[in-house]
Amino acid sequence: MKTRDRTRYEEQAKIIKALAHPSRLMIVDELNIQTRCVADLTRMIGVDTSTVSKHLSVLKNAGLVADERQGTTIFYHLRMPCLMDFIRCVESVMESNALGQMETVINCKKR
C-alpha cells in the first residue's frame, strides 16, 4: 500500500474510532440539534463532567466538534453536519440487519 493511501486510511480510522462509543454518538446527535456546554451534556448522558470532557476531547481531536468560549462557559458544536449522513447510513445498515434476522427467524419457523 502506498504511504499516501495508508495515511489517508489511518486518518479515516481515527475519525471512525472517535465515534465508536455510545456516549460520543449521543453527544454528536445532541450537537447536531444545537450547541451545548459540558454541563448540559453531563446531565443528558448521566456521567460525571470529567468523562464528558474526555469524550469531547476525543471528538475535538478527530475534528468532529469545535468549541467556543462565551464568558466562563465553553460551548461545543458539530463542525461537520455532513457527519449525520454517515450516522443515517449506519442506521440503514442496522435496519437491514434487523430485517435480515427477522427473515431468518421466519424461514426457520417454516421448516
C-alpha positions in Angstrom: 0.0 0.0 0.0 1.3 3.5 -0.9 2.3 5.7 2.0 -0.2 8.3 0.9 -3.1 5.8 0.9 -2.0 4.4 4.3 -2.0 7.8 5.8 -5.5 8.6 4.4 -6.9 5.3 5.8 -5.3 5.9 9.2 -6.9 9.4 9.4 -10.3 7.8 8.4 -9.9 5.2 11.1 -9.1 7.9 13.7 -12.4 9.7 12.9 -14.4 6.4 12.9 -12.7 5.4 16.2 -13.7 8.7 17.7 -17.3 7.8 17.1 -17.0 4.3 18.4 -18.6 4.9 21.8 -22.3 5.2 22.7 -21.8 8.4 24.7 -19.9 10.1 21.9 -22.6 9.2 19.4 -25.1 10.7 21.8 -23.0 13.9 22.0 -22.8 14.1 18.2 -26.6 13.6 18.0 -27.2 16.4 20.5 -24.7 18.8 19.0 -26.5 18.2 15.6 -29.6 19.6 17.2 -27.9 22.6 19.0 -24.8 23.9 20.6 -24.3 22.6 24.1 -22.0 23.1 27.1 -20.4 20.4 29.2 -23.0 20.8 32.0 -25.8 20.2 29.5 -24.2 17.1 28.1 -23.3 15.8 31.6 -27.0 16.0 32.6 -28.1 14.3 29.3 -25.6 11.5 29.4 -25.7 10.9 33.2 -22.0 10.6 33.8 -19.5 12.9 35.5 -18.2 16.0 34.0 -14.7 14.7 33.5 -15.9 11.8 31.5 -17.9 14.1 29.2 -14.9 16.4 28.9 -12.8 13.4 27.8 -15.4 12.4 25.2 -15.5 15.9 23.9 -11.7 16.0 23.7 -11.7 12.8 21.6 -14.3 14.2 19.3 -12.4 17.5 19.0 -9.1 15.9 18.3 -10.7 14.0 15.5 -12.0 17.3 14.1 -15.7 16.4 14.6 -16.6 19.1 17.1 -15.3 22.6 17.9 -15.7 24.8 20.9 -16.3 28.5 21.5 -15.9 30.3 24.8 -18.7 32.6 25.9 -17.7 34.2 29.2 -16.7 31.4 31.5 -18.6 28.7 29.6 -17.3 26.7 26.7 -19.9 25.7 24.1 -19.5 22.9 21.7 -20.9 22.4 18.2 -20.7 19.9 15.4 -18.0 21.0 12.9 -19.2 18.8 10.1 -23.0 18.4 9.9 -22.4 16.0 7.0 -21.4 13.5 9.7 -25.1 12.9 10.2 -25.2 11.4 6.7 -22.8 8.7 7.9 -24.9 8.2 11.0 -28.0 7.8 8.8 -26.1 5.2 6.8 -25.3 3.3 9.9 -29.0 3.4 10.9 -29.8 1.9 7.4 -27.4 -0.9 7.9 -28.9 -1.6 11.4 -32.4 -1.7 9.8 -31.2 -4.0 7.1 -29.6 -6.3 9.6 -32.7 -6.4 11.7 -34.8 -7.3 8.6 -32.4 -10.0 7.6 -32.6 -11.5 11.1 -36.4 -11.4 11.0 -36.3 -13.2 7.6 -34.0 -15.9 9.1 -36.3 -16.5 12.0 -39.4 -16.7 9.8 -37.6 -19.1 7.4 -36.5 -21.3 10.4 -40.1 -21.5 11.7 -41.4 -22.6 8.3 -39.1 -25.6 8.3 
